[in-house]
């Protein structure tokens, strides 16, 4: 059974940084595309960044230059480094994995709150 567990969320002041982690078990992590999404209150879930099995990254325009996605295949973990945080970055952040079979799984989410 594939499981994703996010961690690293919390409360931070504007301008600060956080690093989110997502540990994956039960899948061939190194062959999977990983992604971070976010869902702000009253809004739809949206893509923040993704990284392929070959470490090719893609970012939504809103977060280019401030957020960095990376992966450690030895630890079956994907990260999201978030810098220069703004109050509008407040959301629940979710990790998603896309297996080579194109089946997808989601984590439970981690809350990020940025105070002004």
C-alpha positions in Angstrom: 0.0 0.0 0.0 1.4 3.4 -1.0 1.6 5.9 1.8 2.7 9.5 1.8 3.4 11.4 5.0 4.0 15.2 4.9 5.8 17.1 7.6 7.4 20.5 8.1 4.4 22.8 8.1 3.8 25.4 10.8 3.5 29.0 11.6 6.1 31.4 10.2 6.4 35.2 9.9 6.3 36.8 6.5 9.8 36.7 4.9 10.7 33.5 6.7 11.3 30.0 5.3 10.0 26.5 5.8 11.0 23.1 4.3 8.3 20.6 3.7 9.1 16.9 3.5 7.0 14.1 2.1 8.1 10.5 2.9 6.8 7.8 0.6 6.5 4.1 1.3 5.1 1.2 -0.7 6.0 2.4 -4.1 9.0 2.5 -6.5 9.8 6.1 -5.5 12.7 6.5 -7.8 10.5 5.9 -10.9 7.7 8.1 -9.7 6.9 11.7 -10.5 6.3 13.7 -7.3 4.5 17.0 -6.9 3.4 19.5 -4.3 0.0 21.1 -4.4 -1.7 23.6 -2.2 -5.2 24.5 -1.2 -6.0 27.8 0.3 -9.2 28.4 2.2 -12.2 28.6 -0.2 -10.0 27.8 -3.2 -9.3 24.8 -5.4 -6.2 22.7 -5.0 -3.5 23.9 -7.3 -0.1 22.7 -8.5 2.9 24.4 -6.9 5.8 22.3 -8.3 6.6 18.9 -9.7 9.7 16.8 -10.2 10.1 13.8 -12.5 12.0 10.6 -11.9 14.8 12.2 -13.9 14.8 15.2 -11.6 13.2 17.6 -14.2 11.4 20.3 -12.3 8.4 22.4 -13.1 7.0 25.3 -11.2 3.8 27.3 -11.3 4.6 30.9 -12.1 3.4 32.1 -8.7 6.2 30.3 -6.9 9.1 30.4 -9.4 12.2 31.8 -7.7 10.9 31.4 -4.2 10.2 27.7 -3.9 12.4 24.8 -4.8 11.4 21.2 -5.1 13.9 18.4 -4.8 14.0 14.7 -4.1 16.3 12.2 -2.3 15.7 8.8 -3.8 17.8 7.1 -1.1 15.4 8.4 1.5 12.2 8.1 -0.6 11.5 11.7 0.2 10.6 14.8 -1.7 11.1 18.3 -0.4 9.7 21.7 -0.9 12.0 24.5 0.2 9.9 27.7 0.7 11.7 31.0 1.0 10.5 34.6 1.3 7.1 33.4 2.5 4.1 35.7 2.1 0.7 35.7 3.9 -0.9 34.6 0.7 1.2 31.4 0.8 -1.0 30.3 3.7 -2.6 27.0 2.7 -2.6 23.3 3.3 0.2 21.8 1.2 -0.3 18.3 -0.2 2.2 15.8 -1.7 1.3 13.7 -4.6 3.0 10.7 -6.3 2.3 9.5 -9.8 3.4 6.0 -10.3 4.8 4.6 -13.6 1.3 3.1 -14.0 -0.1 6.7 -13.8 -2.0 5.8 -10.6 -1.8 8.7 -8.2 -1.7 8.9 -4.4 -2.0 11.8 -2.0 -0.7 12.6 1.4 -2.9 14.0 4.2 -1.6 17.5 3.9 0.4 19.9 6.1 -0.8 23.3 7.2 1.4 26.3 6.4 0.4 29.6 8.0 2.3 32.8 7.2 1.6 35.8 9.5 2.1 39.4 8.4 
